[in-house]
């Protein structure tokens, strides 16, 4: 705790919340307590330091929506996708208490000059022995620190919801929620988001409808985060309208242009950056300096990507779900064959990797490192092809799914590890297969999201990636460079007729030339004009 309870808040806290009758007495006692020491900062200094260093290289836009708090913010893989029309900053650090969040307000809150802040904190405090009144005081300290510097910022507090593993803390959770909700009701800049009501409606702690929201005893799975979004987004929209506009990127690569990315660490024991030009004359992008086995967290970002000619592209990569990393001492592919892997066959790119453990399943992989990123600065009017390479020399069969989401979506899987899967029939790692997807179009804001999911084995991998701007033409449904009878079959399958809108994103993107949402005779006339023949 770092603050006294303002006297005016005591009168507002007399509301009886879920059976509590000690509100005034306890809060009055807390108000009399001085803070004996500032919270320790060292535990998260490395995580915070990476964000601040990357922010210095690539300053985030002012006026964003800042999501800050503990691991449930960090693990929220589709956050940037769920709020794709907002400028979003994701700053969650696992295990954090409210004291930890308050300790870093000057590092990862105030410098962003956010339009609004969504904060999830307090649950770890209660699990560590604090009580609900102390959580309330820490909330007030957070509000005071923010509003002292930026008084107009709206703050959304996510009510502490029940979880299977912390059901015993429910009375103190309820106490904290009640005090914070009462306080927020008296200040137009404060907003209590009633997550608990939605979760209590699922009959905790044992009802399957409730436990189905969690990947483990305290953390949400994808269904749980979808429920969060359904509650939080309307609350945010009621106060802050979507604030992202598409801004054309004059440097975005033209058709045929490619971008190469080397994932993984670059310390001597685990990996190296790929230096361009490589043997094929290509230039590469590399992640920030990193040491093997050190986490890469959601919200970390890399701007200034270059194309294979070394020219700036204006593109940016933002981590949306965390990774761990490793490399050449732990099964990376040391000697790739250009005949098998083409542009991706560069030893410094294939010898190290990032990996994730997320599968979204209860009792399955550890979703603490779910694996995902966003590419921004793309052209919504173009299509993009992706090539993913993943490999680790290990006898366990391991299979990774790569889901690419823009205005449409594509998915592909790759076996990265397993007994004798190599091209020579003896190597236990992938050395000859690339997972490819074609024709992904960015969303309206020029963004594409890549999600790694563990489908078999213990780990999902990504060593290297190539993204190419497709040279496919309008009407070329199979992306083979011409508009022919195969594409005609696809058009017939997509046709809706007069007045009927198509609900198929791929159909609309490929054939709806006039952009009216329907695939009709007007579009067929344009298709005929583009038709190359057999």
TIMAR-112961 format. One record per residue: x, y, z of N, C-alpha, C in turn. Coordinates in steps of 0.05 Angstrom, whole numbers, plus 5000, padded with zeros to 4 digits. Example, Ala and Ser with C-alpha at 12.3 -4.5 7.8 and 13.67 -1.06 7.14 Angstrom:
<nodes>
526448865156524649105156526449345156;525749555142527349795143525850015157;
</nodes>
This chain:
<nodes>
501749765000500050005000501750255000;500850464987502450704985500950954991;498450935001496851175005494951135028;493951365038491851355058489151345043;487151255057484451255046483351535050;482651675028481451945032478951935048;478652135066476352135084473752125069;473552255046471052265032470251995021;472151805019471451545008470151375029;470451445055469351275076466251275074;465151515070462251535069461151385045;462651365023461751224999461950925002;463450835022463950545024462150405043;459950525051458150395070456250205057;456350185031454549995017455149705026;453149555033453549275040453849115014;456148975010456648834985457148544990;455248374980455448084983455848005012;454348125030454248025058456348165076;458048345067459948465084458648675102;459348675127458248875146460449015162;462948995151465049115166466549325150;465149425128466549595109467649845122;466049995136466950245147469150205167;468750015185470649965206473449895195;473349705176475949615165477349835149;475849975131477050185115478050415133;476550475154477550675172480150595185;480450335191482950245202485250265182;484650185158486650205137487450495132;485550675134486150955129488151065149;488350935172490151025193492950915190;493350725171495850595169497650745149;500150795157502050915139503450705124;504550775101506050585085508850555097;509650315104512250285117514550275097;514050185073516250165053515050155026;516550255006515750244978515949954969;514249864950514349594941516949544925;517949294927520349224913519849234883;521949334869521649364840523249154824;525249034837527048864822525848624808;523748514819522548264809521848284780;520848524772519848554744521548744728;523848824738525349034725526248954697;526848694693527748614666525448634646;523048544654520748564636520148854630;520049024651519449304647521549434630;524149364635526349484620526149424590;525249184583525049124554522949304541;520649334555518549514543519649794540;520849904561521750184559523950224539;525650024536527750044516526550044488;524649864483523349854457521650094452;520350204473518750444470520550684461;523050684471524850904464525550884434;525750644423526450604395523950644377;521650584388519150594372516950694390;516750954394514851074413511951004406;510450894425507650834420506051094416;503851084402502251324398500851414423;500751674428499251774450496251724446;494751714467491851674465491051394461;492751194466492050914464490450824488;489350584486488050454508490150274521;490850324546492850174560491549964577;492249714571491449484588493749414605;493549434631495749394649494849224673;496749064683496148894706497748644707;496548434717498048184721497747994698;498047734703498347544681495947514663;493547574673491247544656491247754634;492647984638493048174616495148064598;497347964609499547864592498647624575;496947454586496147204572493847244553;492747494551490447544535491347554506;491547324493492747304467491147464446;488547444444487147594423486447884431;487747994451487048264459487248464436;489448474422489748664400487848604377;487048354374485148284354482248364363;481648314388479048374399478548674398;480648834400480449124400482149234376;481849114353483449174330483049454320;480649574326480049844317480850054338;482249974359483350154378486450144378;487750364384490550344390490850224418;492049994420492149844445495049804454;495549834479498149764492497649554512;499149334511498749104528501149084547;500749144572502949144592502148984616;502148724613501548544635504048394644;504548364670506848214679505948024701;506647774696505447554712506047564741;503947504757504247504786504147774799;503847984784504048254795501748314814;502448454835500448554854499848854847;497948964861497349244856499749424864;501149344885503549484893505549484870;505849254856507749244833506849434811;504249434805503249614784503849904792;503249964817503650244826506550324825;508350134830511250194830512250274802;510850184781511750234754509950434738;508250584753506550774739508150974723;510451064733512051254719513651144696;513650874694515150744672513350644650;511050524656509450404636506550484637;505950714649503250824648503351114639;504451284655504351574649505851644623;508151514616509451604591507751564566;505751394567504151344543502051554539;501451714559499351904557496851774545;495851564558493651404547490951564547;489251484529486451594530484951464552;485351204557484051064578485850834587;485350744612486950524623484950314633;485550064625484049834635485949674653;485149654678487049534698485849284711;487449084711486848824725488948784746;488248824771490048784793488548744818;489748604837488448554863488148264870;487848094850487447814856489947684868;492247764858494747654869495247764897;494348004902494648114929493147944949;490647874942489047714961490147434964;491247324942492447064944494947064961;496147304964498647324980498147405009;495547435016494947495044493847765049;493747945030492448205034489448175036;488148375046485248365047483948565028;481348545025479948715006480349005010;480449095036480849375042483549475031;485549305034488249385024488249404994;486749234981486549254951485249514944;483249594959481849844953483750084956;485350084978487250294982489250304960;490250084950492150084928490850184902;488250114898486850224875486750524877;486150634900486050924904488851044899;490950904907493651004902494251014872;493350814857493650814828492151044816;489751084823488051304812489351574818;490351604843491551854850494051914834;495651714830498151744815497551824786;495551694774494851754746493652024744;491652084760490152334757491752574767;493752534783495452764790496952864766;497652684748499152764724497452804700;495252644697493552644674490652624683;489552844692486952834706484552744688;484852764662482552694645482452404637;484352244645484451964636482151804649;480751654633478751464643480051214652;479251104675480450864686478250654690;478550424677476650204679477849994697;476549944719477549734737475949474732;477449254726476149004721475648864748;473148834755472548704780473748434783;474648364807475948104811473847894811;474047714791472047504787472847254803;470947084809471646834822473146644803;474946484814476346284798476246014814;476545794800476445534813478545504835;480845604830483045564849483245764872;481645984870481746184891478946244902;477346044902474546074911474546164940;476446074956476546154984476946444988;477946584968478446874970475947044963;473746904956471447054945470447264964;470347224991469347435008471047695006;473647665006475347895004475248024976;474947854955474647954928472148124927;469948024938467448164938467648434953;469048424975469448674991470948884974;473148804962474648994945472949094922;471548914909469848994887467749204895;466449144918464349324928465449604934;467749614948468849874954469650034929;470949894910471750024885469350114869;467349934867464950014851463650254863;463450264890462150494903463750744898;466350724899468050954894467851054865;467750864846467550934818464951064812;462850994826460151114821460151414826;462051514842462151794848464051954832;465251834811467251974795466851894766;466152084748465652024720468051914706;470351934717472751844703473451554711;472051444731472451174740470150994732;470850744724468850564714469450284725;467550184740467749914750466549724730;468049524720467049334700466349074715;463749004715462748794732463248514720;465748434718466348164709465147954728;465248004755464247794773461347714767;459647904760456747834755456547624733;458147654712457947464690458947184698;460947174715462046924724460346794746;459146954763457346844783454846724769;454146834746451846724731452346444721;454946354721455646084712455745884735;454845964758454545784782457245674791;459045844800461645744811461145614838;463045454847465745404835465845154818;463744984819464044714807462444674781;460644844775458944804751460744794726;460344594708462044574684461944824667;459644964667459545214652461545424662;462045414688464045594700466845494695;467445254701470145154698471045144669;469145134651469845134622471045394613;471045604629472245864622475245874628;476345664640479045674650480845464638;483345534634485245344624486645204647;486645324670487645204695486045314718;486945294742485345364765484845664768;486445834755486146124758486146284732;487046164710487446314686485246244665;484446444650482446404629483446254605;481646114592482246004565480946184544;480846104520479846274498476946344502;475446144512472546204517472246414539;473946384560473946584582474546864572;476546884555477347144545475147254526;473847084512471547174495469347294513;468947164536466947274555467847544565;470447564572471547824581470948044560;471647974535471348174513468448264510;466648074513463748134510462748324531;464148334554463448514576465048774575;467648754570469348994571468949174548;468749064524468649234500466249424500;463849334506461649524507462049744528;463249674551463749874572465750084561;467849994547469750184536468550354514;467050224496465850374474463850584483;462650544506460750744516462151004525;464750984529466251214538468251314517;469551124504471651184485470951044458;470451204438469951084412472450964400;472250764382474650664369476350884358;478950874363480551114357482851054337;482550834322484550774302483550834274;485050964258484451014230486650884213;485850804189487850694170489450934159;492050914161493851114150495650964129;495351034104496950894083499950914089;501350694085504150674090505650704063;506950934058508150974032510550784026;511550654048513850474044513150184042;510550114044509749834044510649694019;511649454020512749323996510749293974;511649303949509849263926509448963921;507648893902507348613895510048483888;510448253898512948113894515048163915;514648373931516548443952516348243975;518548193989518648004011520048114035;519248014058520448084084521147824098;523647794107524647564121525047624151;524247444168524547484197525947244210;528047304225529547104240528547124269;527146924279526246924307528346774324;528346834349530146684366532246864379;533846754398535746914413538246964396;540047134407542547184393544947194412;544747054435547147024452548846794441;551446794446553246604433552446314437;551346244460550645964466548145874451;546346054444543745964434543146044406;544246264396543546344369545046584360;544546664335545846904324543847054307;544247314305542747464285543547384257;541647404239542247354211543047624197;545447634187546447874176546147874146;545148094135544748104106546948284093;547448234067546048034051547047754056;545247564055545947284058547047174032;547446914031548546794006546846833982;544246883986542446933963542147233958;543447393974543247683970540947813986;539647654003537347754018538147884045;536648084052536948214079534748104097;535348094123533647974143532948174165;530748114179530148254204530548064227;531448164249532048014273530648134297;529847954316528748054341530848204357;529948364376531848514393533848324406;536148424414538048254429536648104451;537047844452535647674471537347434478;536947334502538347094512536446864512;537446624505535846384504534446334531;531946244529530246174552529146414567;529846654558528646894570526046954554;523947004569521347044556521247294539;519647274518518847514502515947554508;515147784519512547824530510647974510;508047924514506048074499506548374503;506248524481506748814482509448894473;511348714472513948784461513648834431;515448994420514949074392517649144378;517549114352519849154334518949304310;519949544306519249704283521649714264;521349854241523549884222524249634207;522249464201522849224185523749304157;525549154145526549194118525748964100;525749014074525148804056527648654048;527448454030529848294024531948444009;531248693999533348863987534649054007;533749034032534849214052533449484054;531249514039529849774038527749784061;527350014073525450044095522549994084;520949864101518249794093516049944109;516750064131514750184148513049984164;513849734163512349524176513249484205;511549384222512149344250511049074259;512548954278511648694290511248744320;508948664330508248694358507548414369;508748344391508048084404505348104417;503547924411500847924423500547694444;502247504443502247284463505147194465;506047144490508847104495510146854484;512746864481514346634472516646594492;517746364492520446314503522246264478;524846244483526646214460528946024468;530145904447532345734451533745694424;535645504422536945484396538945264392;541345354384543245154372544244944391;544144994417544844774436542444604443;540144664432537744524439536044454414;537444344395535944224372535344394349;536344634347535844794324537244674299;536144734275537244634250539744784243;542144664244544644804241545444834212;544744644195545744644167543444604148;541744814143539444784125540344764096;538744624080539344594052537744794035;539044964019537545154002535745003982;536544763974534844613956532244533968;532144513995529744434009528144664020;529544874029528245094043528345364030;529745384007529745633992530845864008;529446084008530346334021530646294051;529346104063529446064092531845894100;533445794081535645614087538145774094;538045914116540346054127540845954155;543245854161543645714186543145884211;543846144209543346314233540346364238;538746324217535846354220534546094230;535445864221534145614228535345484253;537645574263538845444286537645524313;536145744313534845834337531945884332;530345914353527445924350526146044374;523646124370521846184392519945944394;518945904418517045684422514845754441;512645624438510345674456509245404466;507545424486506445184498503445194500;502245384486499345434489497645264470;495645134482493744984465490845054473;490445214493487745294501486045084515;487344864522485844634533486444604563;484344544578484744474606486344224608;488444234625490144004628492043954605;492144134586493844094563496444254566;497244404546499644554547499344794566;501644914572501645144590501245394574;498845524576498245754560499546004570;501345984589502846214598504446334575;505346174556506746274532505246174508;503246324501501346224480502246274452;504046464447505346494421503646634400;504246894394502747034373503947304369;503447424345504347694339502647824318;502848084316501348244297503348384278;502748394253504248554234502448784225;503549024226501949264219503549434198;502049604185503249764163502849644136;501149434134500649294109498449444093;498149364068496149494050493649324049;491349424059488849274058487949194031;488949324010488149263983489849033970;491748943985493448733974493148473990;494148253978494147993991497047913997;497347754019500047684028500247384031;502547284024503146994027505246964049;504946754065506646704088507946434086;510546414093511946164095513146144123;512445944138513345904165515145654167;517445684180519145454184519545414214;519045174223519445104251520844834253;522744814271524144554274525644544301;525644304312527444234334528043934333;530443864336531343584335530543454361;528343304360527343164384525542934375;525642714390524242474383521242484388;520242674403517442704408516142834383;513942714374512442844352511143104361;511943324348510843584355509743724331;507343824333506043944310504944224318;505544414301504844694306502744784286;500744924296498745054278499445344276;499345454251499745734246497145844235;495746014250493246134241493846424234;493246514210493746784201491046924196;490547144210487947274209488247564200;486747634180486447914171483547964165;482948064142480148084133479047804127;480847624120480147334117482147184135;482146924134484046774150484946524135;487246434143488346184132489746034156;489745774154490945614175492545384162;494745314174496445094165497944974188;498544714187500044584208502744484197;504644434216507244344208508344164230;509243924222510643744241513543844243;514243934267516944054271518943854282;518043644295519743454309518543184308;520242974310519342704311521442514300;521142264308523042064301523242034270;525642074260526342034231524642194212;523742424219522042584201523742734181;526342754185528042914167528142794139;529242954121529342874092531042624088;532942564107534642334104533442084118;531142114130529841884144531141824170;533041984179534441934205534342174224;534142404214534242644231531442684244;531542754270529042774286527843054286;528543214266527443474264526643534236;524943734232524143824206526443964192;527143874168529244014153528344064124;525843994117525044024089522244114085;520744174106517944254102517544544111;515944684096515244964102512244974102;511045094123508145134124507545394109;505845384089505245614072502245674073;501545924073498846014069498946244048;496746254033496646444011494246624013;494546864003492247033999490947154024;492547214044491447344068491347644063;489047754067488748044064488548174091;490048394095489948534121487148634127;486648694152484148814160484049104150;481949244157481549514147483749704156;485249634177487349804188490149714180;490349524161492949434151494349244170;492749084185493948904205493348614198;495248444205494948154203495948034229;494547834239495147714265495947424260;498147334272499147064270499046934298;497646704299497246564324498446284322;500346214340501445944341499845784362;499145544355497745364374499045094373;499544984397500744714400498544514394;498944344373496944144366497843864373;500343824377501343554385504043584397;504543434419507143434432507243654453;509643744460510043914483510444214475;511344264450512044544443511344604414;510644854410510244954382512545144376;513545134351516045274343515645454320;517345664320517645844297520545934296;522045844276524845924272525046164254;523646154231523946364211521346394195;520946624183518546684168519246864144;517746804122517946984099515047074093;514747334090512147444081512547574054;510947504034511147604007508547743999;508747973986506348103976505547953950;503147853951502147683929502047833903;502647703881502347813855499747713842;498147583857495547483846493847713838;492147663818490447873807487647843819;486048053816483248043823481947813808;480347643822479047423810480647163810;483147173819484946933819484546803847;482546623848481746513874483846313885;485346183867487245983876490146093876;490446353870493046493872495146353855;494446273831496346143813497246333791;496446583792497346783773495646833749;493546663746491646713723488846683733;486946773716484146753721482946563701;482346313710481646103691479245953701;478845713689476345563696476345473725;478645433738478545373766477445603782;478145843774477046083788474146123781;473346043757470446053749468845873768;469845633773468445453791468145583819;470245713828470245853854468146083853;468046233831466146453829463346343831;462746133816460046023816459245933845;461245813859460645733886460145963905;461246203898460946443915458446603908;457346573884455246743875452846743894;451846983900449447003918446947093903;447347233881445047323866444247613874;442247723860441448003864440448043893;441448253906440348333932441248163955;442847953951443647773972446547823979;447147884004449947934012451347674017;453947674011455647434017456747454045;456647234060457847234087460647104087;461747054063464346924060466447134054;468247184073470247394069472047344045;472847094040474547034017473047093991;470547023990469047083965468847373960;468247533981467947823977470647943969;472847853981475447973975476347903948;475647673938476647583912474947673888;472247683892470547723869468647963871;468348093894466548313896467848573887;467948613860469448823849468249103855;465649123859464449383865464049433895;464849233911464849273940462149313952;460049203940457349233951456549003969;458348813973457748583991456248353977;455448393952454048183937455748093914;455347843907456747723883454647663862;454347843843452147833824453147883796;451247943778451947963749454048183744;453948403759455948613756458748513761;458948353782461648233788462348023767;460347883757460947683737461947803711;460948043704461848183680464848253684;465548353708468348413713470048163712;468947933721470447683720470947603691;468947623675469247563647471447723634;471547983641473648153629476448073637;476647963661479247873671480047593663;478047443652478447153647480547113626;482546933632484646873613484046633595;482046473602481446233587482145993603;482445773589482945513602485645503616;
</nodes>
